[in-house]
Amino acid sequence: MNQETRHANDIFKDFRTQSVSEFFRKNAAMLGYTGKIRSLTTLVHEGVTNALDACEDARILPEIKVEITELGTEHYRVSVEDNASGIPLSFIPEVFGRMLAGSKAHRNIQSRGQQGIGISGAVMYSQVTTGKPSTVITSTGDSHIIKCDVQIDVERNIGRIIHKKKRENGENWRGTKLIFDVKEVLYNKSRYGPYNYLRMTSISNPHAHITFIEPDGTRIVFERSIASVPKSPRETKPHPKGITPHDLLLMARYTDKWTLSSFLFNDFVRISKARLKETEKKSGISMKKRPDKLTWKEAEALVNAFKKIKFMAPPVDGLIPIGEENIKKGLESTIQPNFSYAVTRSALTYRGGIPFIVEVGIAYGGNHSTNNGTDIIRYANGAPLIFDQGGCAITEAVNSVDWKRYGVREGDKTPLTVFVNVVSTHIPYTSAGKQAVAKEEEIFSEVRNGIMDGGRILKSFLRGKRRAYEKKKKRDTLRKYVPETAVALSRLLQEKKSSTDTIEKKLLAIITKKYGESNE
Amino acid sequence: MKKSYLQLLPKNMVNRMNDIVKKLEQFGESVYSQIHKKRSPYMKIPQRGLGNVTYDEKSGMLVLGDKFSKRYYMNVSHTRKFMQTLLVASYCRQLVEEEKHAGIRELYYALKHTVAGSRENTFEDQAESNAIAEDIEVTLDLLREQLNLTADRRGYLYGDVLIKDGEDEFNASRLGRGGWAVPGTVEDIQFPEVSAEYVLVVETAAMADRLIEEKFAQNNGALIVACQGQAPRGVRRLIHRLHFEKKLPVIVFTDGDPYGWYIYSTIKQGSMNLAYLSKRLSVPDSVFVGMTMRDIDQYGLHSVTEKLKSTDKSRIKELRSYEWFKHRKWQKELNLCLKKGVRIEQQALANRSLEFVAKEYLPEKIENKVFLP
């Protein structure tokens, strides 16, 4: 065969074309698109997060409907529908198309979607695995419903609308429905699958009504348990102690400031002029440099310098916890436990300046999840953490508690659910996958303290429950033998003294006197 | 007219049906009166466990102490037994009044049924109803036989003795090789003529059969009683009567292991479980002929011993601690057994020859009174 050598121009012609999808492929793990089950869960996560955020922005109580249908082997269609404000036609390419242009990528906000590329990543994943565009159906509640297909123009890194259709909005429908076709994924009901993801989402979002239709047609409804929209988190500028080189680079790329000093002064909190000077001295990097020219090495040097400098602690008012009542409601409506407890702890800081809040919930009994033993459900800023459970500081903190001290017996059979939410503008993840919280001493011990507080209350509940259970068991045992005893005794006395009925009644009265009525 | 079984009972026992019924009824009334007074009803039952059994050195018997336990209906761990006790008591009353006899297994099946509204039976196995029957016996100070309950029977007798059982009269050495099967109740058996000179209680039927075939009974004036393991009540009562009424010495022949020796002690001093009946069942003067550890050396039986299992060893240590095994000779025997680490069966004697046991071993030892006390 004739092996022709290719000219550099020929090769580099495709370079930009490949870059975006290449980026996607390379960073698939970081973006959550790895593994057949996890990829599907991530897709659902992006859709649901998008829907919850949209509702929050519009101050609307979310009605979310997720449907997964099986199209073939490892080939599914995922649709996510919300009742939010809808998207004006002109914004559709922006919202669904451009990779890394998502508003969150460089916003220092306590956010649900940590992956940065959000819903456009879902469009991209669908496109990469099936070659097909995604469908967007949306209406702002006016006279029209727009249905269009969206795909990412990888060459120009923008969203492009194809097959746009408009129809009458007879039913006054408002909201957005996204439809993605994906391959190389698998649906199952394990704790890593979409079902558990939605279940956990429902617990941390008790204001949302979530309907889920599984591939086999099963319809699962997670009811709303509170009827008010939670406060939206405010965007706060990042604190220098909480920044990583990666984030710093990303921010520098998108900033509108022209010098490093202006960028650091304006886009961060607690970086004063004096601290800028100190930073320049400690890092050896000129503050006159253009931020978008910052290299990885320089970013690293800056972050290292931040570590050595004392900054004022950041303001904590940007943190919005789910709230004790809401967590309790969420646990109660989803798990229906015999006992529930929740606490939102006070804000603290870790790494010398990053604020965080820990929330802990404990539920005993109810629809305890399918796996054995204590079910640990982890959240970061209210978003479920499904994967990497073993390497997470939350798991470690829960397991470090001596549950026996709180009257929890037979660890493996106990229907205990432990809810932990870590709230922070900067969650210290162990890896780019953002599924496990790193073991920061302050966070670890705060989780532990929260659990132990709850444990003490659980203990008194269990003690009472055990006592009531034992009392009932005793009463049932005593009542069980009454008829036989009465018959035997009246026969022994040949009913001279009393009839079987009378003996029975008298015996029951003695039992009731001591152990109460049978159906109390 | 059919003779009332009760009329045949010894005089020192309650011998009128009405008295037995009255005792049962009083028992029921005490329970009823507590219920009537809205109190948690209980029954007072003498303890039958080791804690309430002592060895009375003077009489040489195991006797029941005076400890009681109260069985409360309102104590969930007593409730089931409380019910069972009343079930058995009322059934016994019915038996006595109808002049019927029931075996203890029949009692079990007659009363076994599902407790309404549960998956539980009134009695799950016969051990449960047996224990309750014994409770009632000791509580009312009545013999099981007086309650018209008959024990499972086992064991047989062979030898020159004239037996009168109701209308039947026969010589127990003329019933063929099978001998006479000892009934569960032997109170009404009479012995018009006894030619045998002593009773030889044999643990295994195989050994008893061997002795019968070898004409041991005829040649030695023995009355062979096969107890077939732990001697049942009928056999024990029979041995007791032959000893005390007919003045026959009792010699016991068992395997040389802790189970055999315990069978002997039950015949001699009584059992812990039936300590309240020792006076009616045990024969403190009985002696033990074999098998012993000394026999192994004496008769060269080393090659036919068997190794002790760990359960055997712990059982031996238990026996060693019992008051009634404290005799110097028995302590020596038990220690020797542990030291040798072996046990020896009666039938191991066949190693010498089939007739060895009948022609040499037993005659020699009995003649020279080589016994353990």
Interface residues (C-beta under 8 A of the other chain):
Chain A: K473 K474 T477 L478 K480 Y481 P483 E484 T485 A488 L489 R491 L492 L493 Q494 K497 S498 I503 K506 L507 A509 I510 I511 K513 K514
Chain B: L24 E25 F27 G28 E29 V31 Y32 I35 H36 K38 R39 S40 P41 Y73 M74 V76 T79 R80 F82 M83 L86 L87 A89 S90 R93 Q94 V115 A116 G117 S118 E120 T122
